[in-house]
C-alpha cells in the first residue's frame, strides 16, 4: 500500500489483460472497502463501498445561476445498507471466525396489525446436521446488520438536514407527503424504517405504510420475467471481451476455488459477483477475509483484484457491452415508466406526494445510473451500500420546471439543469415499446 494512506483505503490497478480487445476503461480505481467512515483526509465523496456518500447539509448547494427557484418535488432511489453476505460457500462455517455473525442487537419485527408485536431472532444450533453450510451466530444470509441499520439512520438524518432544515421543502415526516416503496426483501423494509427514524425519531411510535409490488412483477428489483433480455445478456457474455477476462484471470480463480471450495460450481464461475459479495460484506463489518481449515487464506491483493473485476463486470453488463443499453431498457423499463409516470403526475398536479422514496438493490441502482447516462463520461462502478440517486424538480420565477439529478451527493454532469419535459423524454426513451410483449418474445 502506498506510504501515508490509512489502512482502510485501498488503491489497486486493474489487470492489464482486462482491457484487451480494444475495450478501454480506467486502469486505476480507488475505494474504501472496510469502513463506513471515509477518512477526513480524503474527499468527502470518495467511493466508499461500505457506505456511499449522499446528500447532506455540509456539502449540499442549491442550483447555481437559478436564484429564486423553488424545490417542488422529489424522487429518490437508494440501495439498502450493509448486510451479511448474500451468498454462502459450500463449507461456510469453517471459513468464518468461531463467533460467526451476531445480529442479536437488531430485533426484526414481523406481525399482523392488531396482534401481538413479535420479533424474530435467527437461531443456528450447534447440533444442526447442516451447520457446515452456515456460519455460527445469530444472522441469516443477506440480513441487514445493526451496523447497516445505524448507517441508514444517519442517512435519514442527513437527508432531513437538507430537505427540511436547509430548504424547508418538507415540514414534517408524515405519510401524506412522503411515499415509501421498497422491494419485498425484508432488509429494504428495515432500511426504510431506519431512514424515517433518522428523519424524525417520533416515527417509532406509530405504524408507517411502506409499499411493495408483488415479487413476480416488481419493477424495482427488477423481478419481472424477460426472456428476451436474458438472451441479449447471454449473447454479449459469450464474446471474447467477456470470456477473455475469465480466462486471463484463471490464476486468481484457481486460488479462490482451492481456498473456498467453490470449484465446479457454475454460479461461482460465471462471474465474480459472488466473490465480490462475500469479501465486501466481511471487510465492511471488520471481519477478516476467509481462511480455510488448512490455513490457506484469501489475501488483500486477491480481494482487490476481485473488486476491480467486479467493477469491470458491472460496467460491461449494464453500460459498455454491445446491446447493454437494450438489456438495461428491457430489465428496467417498467421502473423508468414508473418514474416518468410520477413526474407526469406531478405536472398534472395529480400526485399527492412531495417525496417518493424507493429502497432497492445494487441491480436497481446500476440500471438507473446506466439509463440516465451516467456511464457516458466514464465507466460505472458497482453501486455501494446506501448508494443514492436524487431527482429534484425546481420551479423558476418564470414558472418553468427543471430537473436536477444528484448522484451520491454530487450533481450529475449533463443532468444538472434539464427541463422537466426533456427529462421525462429521457426516461421515456428507456422504455421499450410494448415492453411486456417484447420481453416475452411475442413480437
Secondary structure as GFF3:
##gff-version 3
##sequence-region A 1 443
A	DSSP	beta_strand	9	13	.	.	.	ID=ss1
A	DSSP	three_ten_helix	16	19	.	.	.	ID=ss2
A	DSSP	beta_strand	28	32	.	.	.	ID=ss3
A	DSSP	beta_strand	70	79	.	.	.	ID=ss4
A	DSSP	three_ten_helix	92	95	.	.	.	ID=ss5
A	DSSP	beta_strand	108	109	.	.	.	ID=ss6
A	DSSP	beta_strand	119	120	.	.	.	ID=ss7
A	DSSP	three_ten_helix	131	133	.	.	.	ID=ss8
A	DSSP	alpha_helix	146	160	.	.	.	ID=ss9
A	DSSP	pi_helix	161	166	.	.	.	ID=ss10
A	DSSP	beta_strand	178	182	.	.	.	ID=ss11
A	DSSP	alpha_helix	186	199	.	.	.	ID=ss12
A	DSSP	three_ten_helix	201	205	.	.	.	ID=ss13
A	DSSP	three_ten_helix	215	217	.	.	.	ID=ss14
A	DSSP	alpha_helix	227	236	.	.	.	ID=ss15
A	DSSP	alpha_helix	240	247	.	.	.	ID=ss16
A	DSSP	alpha_helix	250	260	.	.	.	ID=ss17
A	DSSP	alpha_helix	266	269	.	.	.	ID=ss18
A	DSSP	alpha_helix	273	284	.	.	.	ID=ss19
A	DSSP	alpha_helix	300	315	.	.	.	ID=ss20
A	DSSP	pi_helix	316	320	.	.	.	ID=ss21
A	DSSP	alpha_helix	324	347	.	.	.	ID=ss22
A	DSSP	beta_strand	355	360	.	.	.	ID=ss23
A	DSSP	alpha_helix	362	371	.	.	.	ID=ss24
A	DSSP	three_ten_helix	374	376	.	.	.	ID=ss25
A	DSSP	beta_strand	388	395	.	.	.	ID=ss26
A	DSSP	beta_strand	401	407	.	.	.	ID=ss27
A	DSSP	beta_strand	410	411	.	.	.	ID=ss28
A	DSSP	beta_strand	418	419	.	.	.	ID=ss29
A	DSSP	alpha_helix	420	428	.	.	.	ID=ss30
A	DSSP	alpha_helix	435	439	.	.	.	ID=ss31
###
